[in-house]
């Protein structure tokens, strides 16, 4: 079962929720957390890691090895800090752009990437701009009503 979980997390283009993992593996949801913990232990001290993002999981290259991925042109979709910012946008629905810029130095680059994917839109209210999530962003990250 652990090998099937490993393959699933390796192959997924986006983090998977526990219920999705359970459904794909044909097991009960309560069986998944111990398997994830076992897989995390398996990857201790390696170049790979099981990342958790808003209760969803994926297998990724540790951040200290992203330079190798860049050399191959295989830049990971989002780094850990970007996923934290994305998590905030998903959770809050919309966030003031100036607040995001204060918390993340690379926000303008991330914003451009998110807009290119159609994950966010900029909304202007008065003199302030807000970054607002789209339905596409929710679908991509597997966020549905009540799953947060």
N, C-alpha and C positions, 0 to 999 in steps of 0.2 A: 504494500500500500504506500509506503514511504517513497518508493521509486516512481509510482504513478503521480503522487503529489509533486515530486520534484520535476517530472516531465511537464505536468500541467502548468506549474509556475514558470518554467523555462519558456514554454511555448506561447503563453498569453501575452498579447500586446498591451494589456492594461492590468492593473491590480484587480484581483478577484476577491469578492466577499466570501465569507465562510459558507454561506448557504449555496453559493455558486460552486464552490469547490466540492462541497458534499454532493450536490446534484451530479456534477461531472464524474465523480468517483463512485457514485452509487452507495454512499454511506450516510449515516445520521450526522447532523451538524456537530453534535457534542464529541464526535470522534476526531474532528479536524484540529482543534487547538493543540492536543498533545502531539499530533503528527507534525504540526508546524514547529513546535518547540524542539522536537527531535531533529528536524531538518536544519533549524538554526544552529544547533550544536554541531551538526555534521559539517557546516560551513565555517565554523570558528577557525580563524587562522588561515583562511583561504582568500582568494581574490573575489569570491562570490558571497552574496549575502541575501537573506530573505528580508525584504523590506516590508514594513507595515505602513499602511497609509489609510487613515480613517476606517480602520477595521477591515481593510482589504490587503491582500498580499501579492507579491511578485518576487521573482528571482532576478537579481541584478548584479552588476559588477560593482564592487566597493568603489567609493568615490576616489580613493587614492590611485585607482587604476584607469580612471577615465581618460588619462592622457594616451593610453595605448589604443583605446577605442577611437579617439580622435585621429590618431595616425592612420587607422584603417578606414576612416570615414564613417565609423559606426558610433557616432556620439549618442550616448544614452538619451532617450527622449526627454526626460526631466531628471535633474539631480535632486538630492534629498531636500535641500532648501527650497527649490522650486515647488516640490510636491507639498511642502508645508504651506507655502503661499497659496497654491491651488486649493489645498484643503480649507484654508480660511475663506477663500472666495466661494467654494462650494457650500460651506457651512452657513455663511452669512448672506449669501445671495448676491450682495453687492457691497463693495468696500471702497471707501474714499481713496483715490489714486495717491494723494499726498501721504496718507498713512502707510500705504504699501511701499512707497518709495523710501520712507524713513526706515522701514523694517528690512528692506532688501535692496542692496546696492545695485543689483542687476535687474531691477524691476522693468525698466524700459525695454530691455532685450527680451525678457520673459513676456511682457505685454505684447510685443510684436509677434512673438511665436504663437501666443494664445489667440490673438486676433486672426493670424493667418490660418489657423486650424478652425476658426469659427467658434472657439470655446467661450469667448467673452466679447462684449461690446462696451464701448465707452459711452456713458450717459452724462450729459452736462446739466447741472442744476445750479442756477445762479452763476457764481464764479468757480464753483467746484466741479471736478470731474470724478465720476464713479466708475469702477470696473464692475460690470454686471455679468454673471454667469448666463450661459445659454442652455437650452435643452440638450443641444449636442454635447456640451461639456458634461452634463449630468449622465447622459447615455454612455459616453466614452468611458467615464470613470465608474460606471455601474451604480450610480446614485439614483435611487428612486424615492418617492415620498415615503417617509417613515423609516428609511434605512440608516439615517445618521445616528 
